[in-house]
Amino acid sequence: MDHKALAREMRGLREQVSGITDTAVAAADGLLIAADTADSIDPEGLAALAAAGLGLARRTAEATARGALHRTVAYGSHGCAAFYAVGDTALMVVLGDEGMDVDRLHTATQPALRRIDLILTDRAGTAQQSEKAAEGV
Amino acid sequence: MSGYELLARDLAACGRDGFTGEVRVTGLPGGTFHFRGGLVVAVESPGAPGPEALLLRSGRIGGEEWAGLVRESGGARWPAAGLIAQGYAGAAQLRVVCAMALQDAVFAVVAGSVDGCERAPSDGPPPATIAVGEPPTRLLQEASRKLAALLALPCPVRPERERPVPAALSYAAGRLGPLQREVLTHADGRRTARDLAFRTGRGVYTVTVEVARMLGDGLLECAGAPAPIPVRVPPGGHGVRPREPASPPPPVPVPPSGPPPSPATLPRRRPGASGITEALAPDRGDVAGNGAEATPGERPESQTGWKEFFRLRNPTTK
């Protein structure tokens, strides 16, 4: 797994969207992989909460025939916490203050989630070679 | 054409046209200008705290109370009447907050990057509007003047660029103003001036200027490279792996077809085999006279009822 590439993706997302305060990536079972969080945040607990929350939301979507789960967002008076599934194997948490444009966040996270999935599953290099081959490079 | 020139041209055109609706500015942080009759009545930007954030973060009202006011007002994003009625703020204070937030949002848009502008119809009533709109050209000129003043400081900063930390310089807390103390409390090398403005519930221009001054005074300093993000290798050494499908359960032995064989060792229960039915059958005669006076032939099955019961209880009984 390319640690630098993963850190670059997490930091890049923060630079790309105003209002992101913290990000974390964890395995689907809640085991923390990487955290770019302030000292006031417990990243291990955040990862566990995210796994539980996403699992509950996925079960709810299934039980109510809402289709595939895209994300969950918890809104508070001082900001929000967005939880995204990263493929079948991991998840990403994004915390933002009340100024964060959540729609913009959802747009910006889609390509980042795909790249993070490739990084976590050690397929990033393979995917780049395939894209270059498709472009005829 | 620079982003600012593009913004100035489009907003001026909205003013000339007497436009009513929204102008969405893409960029970082970008924002939305709300027009009414060619005048700007509200501006929202992720780069500056809006009136709601200013009230909530400054502690003037709590989150639960705010939610209650929003419910009472039927879901309005800016429950001005409730704020006044409940005594959280006066009408004049709310007007000042809205006007300051509007100008601060314009500053944030101008201080950032502008990629494009797009007119759109109003998506519902704009929140926290000012009573009398401002001409867009004047708003932009004021924001440009503020940005020029900021960049003229000895240590100029941008609202979303520098992430300062408190300097090692010792300072007497008593000499610091309340804003300086708050900035020092929350500056952790992760927050920009924009983030500090949201955290402290103050205008982004005010906080950015204060950060620039504190950098110049040596109270803050800009850290070099950001701290590396620690990455833990998942168990197994490499990347994460999709979950293994659950192993199939062991095959359940299929019973042979045909009727089940009668067990050789376990007895098969026959109805009435225990004799309890006969033993407990109602026997009026026995009840009346201990069975000795029962008439033979009247209820022959009950003649031995109690005897059978005792025989079952004690096989040695005759």
Chai-1 contact restraints between the chains, C-beta under 6 A:
chainA,res_idxA,chainB,res_idxB,connection_type,confidence,min_distance_angstrom,max_distance_angstrom,comment,restraint_id
A,M1,B,G239,contact,1.0,0.0,6.0,A-B,restraint_1
A,H3,B,V231,contact,1.0,0.0,6.0,A-B,restraint_2
A,L6,B,V231,contact,1.0,0.0,6.0,A-B,restraint_3
A,A7,B,I229,contact,1.0,0.0,6.0,A-B,restraint_4
A,S18,B,P29,contact,1.0,0.0,6.0,A-B,restraint_5
A,S18,B,P46,contact,1.0,0.0,6.0,A-B,restraint_6
A,S18,B,G47,contact,1.0,0.0,6.0,A-B,restraint_7
A,G19,B,P46,contact,1.0,0.0,6.0,A-B,restraint_8
A,A27,B,P234,contact,1.0,0.0,6.0,A-B,restraint_9
A,A27,B,V240,contact,1.0,0.0,6.0,A-B,restraint_10
A,I33,B,R232,contact,1.0,0.0,6.0,A-B,restraint_11
A,A34,B,I229,contact,1.0,0.0,6.0,A-B,restraint_12
A,A34,B,V231,contact,1.0,0.0,6.0,A-B,restraint_13
A,D36,B,I229,contact,1.0,0.0,6.0,A-B,restraint_14
A,A38,B,R190,contact,1.0,0.0,6.0,A-B,restraint_15
A,S77,B,L56,contact,1.0,0.0,6.0,A-B,restraint_16
A,S77,B,G63,contact,1.0,0.0,6.0,A-B,restraint_17
A,D88,B,P242,contact,1.0,0.0,6.0,A-B,restraint_18
A,T89,B,V240,contact,1.0,0.0,6.0,A-B,restraint_19
A,T89,B,P242,contact,1.0,0.0,6.0,A-B,restraint_20
A,A90,B,V240,contact,1.0,0.0,6.0,A-B,restraint_21
A,D97,B,F198,contact,1.0,0.0,6.0,A-B,restraint_22
A,E98,B,A53,contact,1.0,0.0,6.0,A-B,restraint_23
A,G99,B,P46,contact,1.0,0.0,6.0,A-B,restraint_24
A,G99,B,F198,contact,1.0,0.0,6.0,A-B,restraint_25
A,D101,B,P46,contact,1.0,0.0,6.0,A-B,restraint_26
A,L120,B,G239,contact,1.0,0.0,6.0,A-B,restraint_27
A,L120,B,V240,contact,1.0,0.0,6.0,A-B,restraint_28
A,T121,B,G239,contact,1.0,0.0,6.0,A-B,restraint_29
A,D122,B,H238,contact,1.0,0.0,6.0,A-B,restraint_30
A,D122,B,G239,contact,1.0,0.0,6.0,A-B,restraint_31
